[in-house]
Amino acid sequence: MARCDQGYLCEVCGGEVEEIVDSDLYLAFVLGEVRAEWLLDKPERHIRCNAERAQYVIDPEFPPVECPGFFDKRLLDAGYVAEEEARVTRAWRHLVAVARRGGSVFDSPLI
């Protein structure tokens, strides 16, 4: 089945990533970690299924995620954690804003 027929499936849980606000791939794009031309070739997953990144989203609309183990932010430098929380939360809020107003993430500037 073509990807467009089955939707974008999470490589971790196997569920469909239905909304851009749940897409770890588009969050990586907004963060400048993935180029636009790579979006169709990279595996998708829910943001929450990538606990290493999801733990840095700090917003009342995004339930907290813990990442036990080596990458647990509670074990990392507080300055680094604060910077990542600000950066990743800002990017996630950007995705939310794009989804609410409609249009495309490609039509709005990257943060």
Buried (B, 14 or more C-beta within 10 A) or exposed (E): EEEEEEEBBBBBEEEBBEEBBBBBBBBBBBBEEBEEEEBEEBEBBBBBBBBEBBBBBBEEEBEEBEBEEEEEBEEEEEEEBEEBBEBBBBBBBBBBEBBEEEEEBEEBEEE
